[in-house]
């Protein structure tokens, strides 16, 4: 993921794939071939993307923006900003959005399945076999956390260069960093995004954006605005209807669906925030014991993919594999409804002059928010010795200077972490 690359020569440009201006299915490509590509790419990310939601955004940038050029830098940053603003799993929403932009509605579903299914299967198997394996302390897990450090550092450097090119936006990023680092609540990110949008509007409302990365490309999204309104109506309708159904019926699966749906609907800040919320939903009620919850909590930190897949573990503990599938569908359904409901309006909004000014501030804030999350919890929970820093530097160099494929970096991190665990 070379974010610091220099402008390519004409010869290089002719050999490099160009960003797609629309879903391949609209450009004459065979949909089945396109969907298969989305499935393969997202599945590989689902098997190798360790480190939590911020790390996932780094992996996505490397794969979708830099390597495959499915979208440009600014479109990706706008999509990240939108997902950060919406409740739910931000990285999953970005992945769903990219898949839908690339391959239509079914492409978004395939992208979600590929990225999510590996960790769902792993956690459901763990729940069926019972917990207590203590895998969270394994050396290879620590090595994968070091890989996440390298991936996120690389992403932040590149996004910082592209999204904070002037002193005003650097100041906005710094403000977002300080606020979200010192005020660690579920509201900090939303407040900073709103505040940064306001600051950006007043600073850049008369600004002519000459950013070379903003090439005027559109984000085509194959869902009508009417369908978007229906998705948003379903989101709010289920949010208010499910608790009523839970009260007037005694059906256990409705109560279970309601708990997971509300958890996926009302969480800002990503997967780390949803875990304690789920604890309050299921441990006091007796659906899951505290011991089983903590064992699953540790296992969720050790598997790749979104942390929201912890719901699969809890659902399996409650009601077997059918409960695991129901819980997974319930907790991720709000993410689908929100991203499908907002994206049909998003491209027009982000191209409006006043909205573009606000988004310039928001995108700068995203850099600061990512940098804050890079320090806490990624850096503080991973770099605990000089050897950790040295190995992370090696992984970073492999990725940035030697252009190693991400899967090679992941494999090196896992093997190196295991060796260091046994030698020390």
C-alpha positions in Angstrom: 0.0 0.0 0.0 2.2 2.8 -1.3 0.5 6.0 -0.1 3.7 8.0 -0.7 4.1 7.1 -4.4 5.2 9.7 -6.9 3.3 10.5 -10.0 3.6 7.6 -12.4 5.2 7.9 -15.8 3.0 7.7 -18.9 4.4 4.2 -19.5 3.5 3.2 -16.0 0.0 4.7 -16.4 -0.6 2.7 -19.5 0.3 -0.5 -17.7 -1.7 0.2 -14.5 -5.4 -0.6 -14.1 -7.5 2.5 -14.1 -10.3 3.1 -11.5 -13.6 1.8 -12.6 -16.2 4.5 -13.2 -19.1 2.1 -12.6 -20.0 -1.4 -11.6 -18.4 -3.9 -14.1 -21.8 -5.4 -14.6 -22.8 -2.1 -16.2 -19.7 -2.0 -18.4 -20.4 -5.3 -20.2 -18.6 -7.7 -17.9 -20.1 -10.9 -17.0 -21.9 -10.6 -13.6 -21.0 -14.1 -12.5 -17.3 -13.5 -13.2 -17.5 -10.2 -11.3 -19.3 -11.7 -8.3 -16.8 -14.5 -8.1 -13.9 -12.0 -8.0 -15.7 -10.1 -5.2 -16.2 -13.3 -3.3 -12.6 -14.4 -3.7 -11.1 -11.1 -2.7 -13.4 -10.5 0.3 -12.9 -14.1 1.5 -9.1 -13.6 1.5 -9.6 -10.5 3.5 -11.9 -12.3 5.8 -9.2 -14.9 6.5 -6.3 -12.5 6.9 -7.7 -9.2 8.3 -6.7 -9.3 12.0 -6.6 -6.3 14.3 -10.1 -4.9 14.5 -12.1 -2.3 12.5 -9.4 0.3 12.1 -7.0 -2.3 10.8 -9.7 -3.6 8.4 -9.9 -0.2 6.8 -6.2 -0.4 6.2 -6.5 -3.8 4.6 -9.4 -2.6 2.4 -7.4 0.4 1.3 -4.5 -1.8 0.3 -6.7 -4.3 -1.6 -9.5 -2.2 -3.1 -8.0 1.2 -3.7 -4.3 0.7 -4.3 -4.0 -2.8 -5.8 -7.3 -3.3 -7.6 -8.3 0.4 -8.0 -12.0 -0.4 -7.7 -12.5 3.2 -6.4 -10.3 6.3 -6.0 -8.8 7.8 -2.8 -11.5 10.4 -2.3 -14.4 8.1 -2.9 -13.0 5.6 -0.4 -12.4 8.4 2.2 -16.0 9.6 1.7 -17.3 6.1 2.2 -15.2 5.6 5.3 -16.5 9.0 6.6 -20.1 7.9 6.0 -19.6 4.6 7.7 -17.9 6.2 10.7 -20.9 8.5 11.1 -23.5 5.7 10.8 -24.1 3.3 13.8 -23.0 -0.3 13.4 -19.8 -2.1 12.2 -18.0 0.6 10.2 -15.5 -1.7 8.4 -18.3 -4.1 7.4 -20.4 -1.2 6.1 -17.4 -0.1 4.0 -16.9 -3.6 2.7 -20.7 -3.9 1.8 -20.6 -0.5 0.1 -17.6 -1.4 -2.0 -19.1 -4.7 -3.0 -22.3 -3.1 -4.0 -20.6 -0.4 -6.0 -18.5 -3.0 -7.7 -21.2 -5.7 -8.3 -24.6 -4.4 -7.5 -26.9 -5.4 -4.6 -25.8 -9.0 -4.8 -22.1 -7.9 -4.9 -22.6 -6.2 -1.6 -24.1 -9.3 -0.1 -21.3 -11.5 -1.5 -18.7 -9.0 -0.1 -20.2 -9.3 3.3 -20.4 -13.1 3.2 -16.8 -13.4 2.1 -15.5 -11.0 4.8 -17.7 -12.3 7.6 -18.2 -16.0 7.1 -14.7 -17.2 8.2 -14.9 -15.7 11.7 -18.6 -16.7 12.0 -17.7 -20.4 11.3 -14.7 -20.3 13.7 -16.7 -18.8 16.6 -19.7 -21.1 16.1 -17.3 -24.1 16.1 -15.7 -22.8 19.3 -19.1 -22.4 20.9 -20.2 -25.9 19.9 -16.9 -27.4 21.3 -17.1 -25.2 24.4 -14.5 -22.7 25.3 -11.5 -22.4 27.6 -8.8 -23.0 25.0 -6.7 -19.9 26.0 -5.8 -19.1 22.4 -5.6 -15.3 23.2 -2.1 -15.7 24.6 -0.7 -17.7 21.7 2.4 -16.2 20.0 0.9 -16.2 16.6 -1.9 -14.1 17.8 0.5 -11.5 19.0 2.3 -11.6 15.7 -0.9 -10.9 13.8 -1.5 -7.9 16.1 1.9 -6.6 15.0 0.8 -7.0 11.4 -2.2 -4.8 12.2 0.2 -2.2 13.5 2.1 -2.1 10.2 -1.1 -2.1 8.1 -2.8 0.7 10.0 0.4 2.8 10.1 0.7 2.5 6.4 -2.9 3.5 5.9 -2.7 6.5 8.1 0.4 7.8 6.4 -1.2 7.6 3.0 -4.6 9.0 4.0 -2.9 11.8 5.9 -1.0 12.9 2.8 -4.0 12.8 0.6 -6.7 14.2 2.9 -4.8 16.8 5.0 -2.7 18.6 2.4 -2.9 22.1 4.0 -2.4 23.5 7.5 -6.2 23.9 8.1 -7.0 20.3 7.5 -3.9 19.2 9.5 -5.3 21.3 12.4 -8.7 19.6 12.1 -7.0 16.2 12.1 -5.1 17.1 15.2 -8.2 18.4 16.9 -10.0 15.1 16.1 -6.9 13.1 17.4 -6.8 15.0 20.7 -10.6 14.9 21.4 -11.1 11.2 20.6 -8.0 10.2 22.5 -8.9 12.2 25.6 -12.7 11.8 25.5 -13.1 8.1 24.9 -16.8 7.7 24.8 -19.2 6.3 22.2 -20.2 9.9 21.3 -16.7 11.2 20.6 -16.4 10.2 17.0 -19.9 11.4 16.0 -19.4 14.7 17.8 -16.0 15.2 16.0 -17.4 14.3 12.6 -20.2 16.8 13.0 -17.9 19.5 14.4 -15.4 18.9 11.6 -18.1 19.1 9.0 -19.1 22.5 10.4 -15.5 23.8 10.5 -14.9 22.5 7.0 -18.0 24.2 5.7 -17.0 27.7 7.0 -13.3 27.3 5.9 -13.9 25.8 2.5 -17.3 26.9 1.3 -15.7 29.2 -1.2 -12.8 26.9 -1.9 -12.1 25.5 -5.4 -10.8 22.0 -4.7 -7.8 21.4 -7.0 -6.9 18.1 -5.3 -5.5 15.8 -8.1 -7.1 12.8 -6.4 -10.5 14.3 -6.8 -10.9 13.5 -10.5 -14.6 14.2 -10.6 -15.5 10.5 -10.6 -18.9 9.4 -9.4 -19.8 6.6 -7.1 -22.5 4.6 -9.0 -24.8 2.8 -6.7 -27.3 0.4 -8.3 -30.2 1.1 -5.9 -32.8 3.8 -6.5 -33.5 6.5 -4.0 -37.0 5.0 -3.5 -35.4 1.7 -2.5 -33.0 3.7 -0.2 -36.0 5.3 1.5 -37.6 1.9 2.0 -34.4 0.6 3.6 -34.2 3.5 6.0 -37.9 3.0 6.8 -37.3 -0.7 7.5 -34.4 0.2 9.8 -36.4 2.5 12.0 -39.5 0.4 11.8 -37.8 -2.7 13.0 -36.0 -0.7 15.7 -39.3 0.3 17.2 -41.5 -2.7 16.2 -39.3 -5.5 17.6 -39.4 -4.4 21.2 -43.2 -4.2 21.0 -43.4 -7.7 19.5 -41.1 -8.9 22.2 -43.4 -7.5 24.9 -46.7 -8.9 23.5 -45.3 -12.3 22.5 -43.4 -15.0 24.4 -41.5 -16.2 21.3 -37.8 -16.6 22.3 -36.4 -16.1 18.9 -38.1 -12.7 18.6 -36.6 -11.6 21.9 -33.2 -12.9 20.8 -33.5 -11.1 17.4 -34.5 -7.9 19.1 -31.5 -7.9 21.4 -29.0 -8.4 18.6 -30.8 -6.0 16.2 -30.8 -3.2 18.8 -27.1 -3.9 19.6 -26.2 -3.6 15.9 -28.4 -0.5 15.5 -27.4 1.7 18.4 -23.6 1.2 18.6 -21.2 3.9 17.5 -17.5 3.3 17.6 -17.2 -0.2 16.2 -17.0 -3.7 17.5 -15.1 -3.0 20.7 -18.1 -1.0 21.9 -20.7 -3.7 21.0 -19.0 -6.3 23.2 -19.9 -4.8 26.6 -23.4 -3.9 25.2 -24.0 -7.5 24.4 -22.8 -8.5 27.9 -25.5 -6.3 29.4 -28.1 -7.9 27.1 -27.4 -11.6 27.7 -25.4 -12.2 30.9 -27.8 -10.6 33.5 -30.7 -12.4 31.8 -29.1 -15.7 32.2 -29.0 -16.6 28.5 -25.2 -16.8 28.6 -23.0 -17.4 31.6 -20.3 -14.9 32.5 -17.6 -17.6 32.0 -18.9 -18.5 28.5 -19.1 -14.8 27.6 -15.5 -14.1 28.6 -14.2 -17.1 26.8 -16.0 -16.0 23.6 -14.8 -12.4 24.1 -11.1 -13.6 24.1 -11.7 -15.9 21.1 -13.3 -13.0 19.1 -10.1 -10.9 19.6 -8.1 -13.8 18.1 -10.0 -14.4 14.8 -10.0 -12.3 11.7 -12.9 -10.3 10.4 -15.4 -8.0 12.1 -15.8 -8.1 15.9 -19.6 -8.1 15.5 -19.3 -11.8 14.7 -19.1 -12.3 18.4 -22.9 -12.5 18.0 -22.5 -15.8 16.2 -20.7 -17.3 19.2 -23.4 -16.0 21.6 -26.3 -17.2 19.4 -24.7 -20.7 19.2 -24.3 -20.8 23.0 -28.0 -19.9 23.4 -29.6 -22.1 20.7 -27.0 -24.1 18.7 -26.0 -23.3 15.1 -29.5 -22.0 14.2 -29.1 -19.5 17.0 -25.7 -18.5 15.7 -27.0 -17.8 12.2 -30.0 -15.9 13.6 -27.8 -13.8 15.8 -25.4 -13.0 12.9 -28.3 -12.0 10.6 -29.9 -9.8 13.3 -26.8 -7.9 14.4 -25.6 -7.2 10.8 -29.1 -6.4 9.3 -28.9 -2.7 10.5 -25.6 -2.3 8.7 -27.2 -3.4 5.4 -30.3 -1.3 5.8 -28.3 1.8 6.7 -25.6 1.6 4.0 -28.2 0.7 1.3 -30.5 3.4 2.6 -27.9 6.2 2.6 -25.6 5.5 -0.4 -28.2 6.3 -3.1 -28.2 9.9 -1.8 -24.5 10.0 -0.8 -22.9 10.6 -4.2 -25.2 13.6 -5.0 -24.6 15.0 -1.5 -20.8 14.7 -1.6 -20.7 16.5 -4.9 -22.7 19.5 -3.8 -20.3 22.5 -3.3 -21.4 23.1 0.3 -21.4 19.4 1.2 -17.9 19.0 -0.4 -16.7 21.8 1.9 -18.1 20.0 4.9 -16.6 16.7 3.7 -13.2 18.2 3.4 -13.3 18.8 7.1 -14.9 15.4 7.8 -12.2 13.5 5.8 -9.5 15.4 7.8 -11.2 14.4 11.0 -11.2 10.7 9.9 -7.4 10.8 9.7 -7.2 12.1 13.3 -9.8 9.5 14.4 -7.8 6.7 12.8 -4.6 8.0 14.4 -6.3 8.0 17.8 -7.5 4.5 17.3 -4.0 3.5 16.1 -2.6 4.5 19.5 -5.5 3.2 21.6 -6.1 0.3 21.5 -3.9 -1.0 18.7 -0.5 0.4 19.7 -0.9 0.2 23.5 -2.1 -3.4 23.4 0.5 -4.6 21.0 3.8 -2.7 21.2 4.9 -3.7 24.7 8.7 -4.3 24.2 11.5 -3.1 22.0 11.3 -6.5 20.2 7.7 -5.8 19.3 8.6 -2.5 17.8 11.5 -4.0 15.9 9.4 -6.8 14.4 6.6 -4.3 13.5 9.2 -2.2 11.7 10.2 -5.2 9.7 6.6 -5.9 8.7 6.1 -2.3 7.9 9.2 -2.3 5.6 8.0 -5.5 3.9 4.7 -3.8 3.1 5.9 -0.3 2.2 9.4 -0.6 0.8 9.6 -4.2 -0.5 6.0 -4.2 -1.8 5.3 -7.7 -0.3 1.7 -9.0 -0.8 -0.5 -8.5 2.3 -0.9 -12.3 2.8 2.9 -12.7 2.9 3.1 -10.0 5.6 0.3 -11.8 7.5 2.0 -15.2 7.3 5.3 -13.6 8.3 3.7 -12.0 11.3 2.1 -15.3 12.4 5.2 -17.4 12.0 7.5 -14.7 13.5 5.1 -14.2 16.5 5.2 -18.0 17.2 9.0 -18.1 17.0 9.4 -15.2 19.3 6.9 -16.7 21.8 8.9 -19.9 22.0 12.3 -18.3 22.1 11.5 -15.8 24.8 
